[in-house]
């Protein structure tokens, strides 16, 4: 006999899928009040009621025996094995319909759905799943699940520019990982998040100490975790102005980490290397161009909106650095036509470039735009980004005052 509340939820879904009202399904053989109580889970169905409703829906009574474990587990298997949009949609529907299933199974579903959102660059959507995932981790009480949920939430919040909240999540995950004596992979994942968020918050010494700890923890590996560690350590060195050490870390990752292991990460490493070459003193546009050339073919295989936008933004920065101002404007125009999928930091960087181009064209609004971006980043406690924006503003003003303007766009 089907059990409540699974029976009621499945009954309601079957009815609504067929476009039937409660009175239409109840017919002459059942009161709508009784049907309503069945759907809400308030009444346990009798054998006679199950047989009657199955006949009205064109089903066999045994069809009601499909429990959440079956449907949600089946959807999880499909989503994990294929990752297709259809499989993810099926998983989302199964999760919504079968909310009474065990917390661990729902945690796994949320994890996959959050990952899908992240790959699409939909960080607000990712956040919704992760916040519920963190709650489920607390409900289950397993340290590993709690740490993984908080770690991923910290990275998501960083992508959204919510640095104080991201730092809280990362620090909580770090304390839990230490207290729970978790394995090297979980501890490394926590450090990846903590280093990035601490650096964004302007806590560079702490970020550097955790980055060194992270590099030691993954020593001897060459997998995706190791490559991300090298990338993260490089980012901290860039913030400290040590571009040579940053390049050494990234070159190790580029040489030893193959695209067959994780093509998305392989591509993002090349985008990161390209940006590093533009940030060096002096910049190296030729090396950045080689990174762009290497990255473009991979987009045919992992061309998510986020990655395409990141590459376009890098190409716009490269065009600006090489005085191809019209090309930079055109590339920024392409980005303006799309729904933004990049991280908060990358979106701010494209806005910085837009304002720099305005200043070069003699438009004073570019100065006000840069100042507003810097003040907003500072208000958001994104100290590193605020410092970068103030620096760009000072450089732009110096160029403007000395009359080094580019020709107006044709």
Secondary structure, 3 states (H helix, E strand, C coil): CCCCCHHHHHHHHHHHHCCCCHHHHHCCCCCHHHHHHHHHCCCCCCHHHHHHHHHHHCCCHHHHHCCHHHHHHHHHHHHHHHCCHHHHHHHHHHHHHCCCCCHHHHHHHHHHHHHHHHHCCCHHHHHHHHHHHHHHHHHHCCHHHHHHHHHHHHHHHHHCCCHHHHHHHHHHHHHHHHHCCCCHHHHHHHHHHHHHHHHHCCCHHHHHHHHHHHHHHCCCCCCHHHHHHHHHHHHHHHHCCCHHHHHHHHHHHHHHCCCCCCHHHHHHHHHHHHHHHHHCCCCCHHHHHHHHHHHHCCHHHHCCHHHHHHHHHHHHHHHHHCCCHHHHHHHHHHHHCCCCCCCHHHHHHHHHHHHHHHHHCCCCHHHHHHHHHHHHHHHCCCHHHHHHHHHHHHHHHHHHHCCCCCCCCC
